[in-house]
Amino acid sequence: MTPHVEKHFTAGDIVRDIVIGMSDGLTVPFALAAGLTGAISQTHIIVTAGFAEIAAGSIAMGLGGYLAARGDAEHYAHEQAREEHEITAIPEAEAQEVRDIFQTYGISGEECATVVESLRRRPKDWVAFMMRFELGLERPEPSRAWKSALTIAFAYIVGGAVPLSAYLFLTDAQSALRLSIVVTLIALAIFGGIKGRFTGVPVLRSALQTSIIGGLAAAAAFGIARWIS
């Protein structure tokens, strides 16, 4: 008999961080470069300003990712300490909460009595059960904060370099802008396709969605930047 092997995608947090960093990296530096193109014609100034923004943006985005992940870890630790206290201070109330959880799945009180008594004898498993099924919280990975910060920052740098690449090779700012638009849209489509491949969404649909949404965001940012400039 051929063994059944389930293949599930388990890198959702990493993909989310890449999406956050890459999407902002593809739109914000593009908007800045486009806005500056309407005001000045020196491509080296646009490139300098663009890479300065990428440096500042990657640091800010990475710091935001770090603080968000740290906040999740601190929230989990706080709720875990509260559950540990409650199963000791008010065990009957917590046991009833376990029964209530099982009953939402159609399991009667008699059927779940054995499980409830088993959890009473294993406090750590009891706390873990309440954290997952009562609060819907998963234990954060210890190094999650730094991984999130570095992933978002690196994705932002990679994304930001794409729209600015045209200004590195062309001296005419208007020509560089037109090439930057094309390159950015292609990058959004490729990025969307890869994201769809990893998340199980049809590649073509994911590529199209990412191109449209990213293109609209870039166009809006471009319009605002041009209006301000």
GIPEGI-V750601 format. One line per field, one symbol per residue. phi: phi as a letter, one per 30 degrees, with the letter a starting at -180 (. if undefined). A space follows every 50 residues. Layout:
phi->???
This chain:
phi->.dddcccbdccdddddddddddddddcdddddddddddcbcddddddddd dddddddddddddddddddddddddddddddddddddcdbdddddddddd ddddcicddddcdddedddedbedddddddddcdciccdddecedddddd ddddddddddddddddddccddddddddddddddddddddddddddddci deedddddddddddddddddddddddddd
